Amino acid sequence: MASHGGRYVVRGGDVQALEGEPPKGYIVVIGFDSVKKAREWYDSPEYSAIRSIRQGATKSRIFIVEGEPQQ
């Protein structure tokens, strides 16, 4: 992930739902400089080699969300 410019924005922690149901389990948010960089990481041979390990160990949902960086 780091070799593609990824960095952890959020890892775990207490979830406090203000509206609606909170997600269950552990939350991870990874920031990339662009959608292109995020896709390069996800499609990379390095991540492809370990993806099945994560998929076998967890039930997860992965999204790419385009947005603006915080100033």
N, C-alpha and C positions, 0 to 999 in steps of 0.2 A: 504494500500500500504506500509506504513512504517513498519508494522509488518512483511512484507515479504522482507525487505531490500530495498524497492523502494525509490527513491529520485528524486525530480524534477531536471532535467538538464536545461530545457527551458520551460517557460510558457509565451505564448503570445509574444508580442513585434512586432516591425515593420519587415516585410519581404521584402528584397531587392533581386529581381531576377537578377542574373548575366547571366544566360543562361536558356532559356525555360520559361514557365509560372509559376508564383508563386502559391502555394496552396492558396485557398480562406479560409478566416476565421482565427480562433485561432489555434495556434500550441502548442502542449505539447509534450515534450520528457521526459520520465521517465527512469532512469537508474536503473538496477538491477545487482547484482553480477554475474548472469548467466541466460541463457535461462530457465533453470529449475526453478529458483526463479521467473522469470517473469510469467511462466505458472502456478506456484503454486498460485501466486496472482490472475491472471485472472480467474482461475478455483476455487478459494476459495469460501466458503459459504458466507463470508463477502461481497466480491465483487459481487457475483451472486445475493445477496439480493438487491443490488442497481443498477445493470447493466441496468435493464429495464427502470429505471428513466433516466439515461444518454441517452439511445437509444431513448426514447420518446422526450427528450428535444433537442437533437442535431442530425445532420447528420455527421457521423464521419467515419474515417477509422483507424483501429488499426493494427499495424504490430509489430512483434518481429524481431529485427535485431541483429544478433550475431556480436560482434566486440571486439576489444581490448580496455582496459581502457587507458585514457590519462595518460602519465607519468609526 
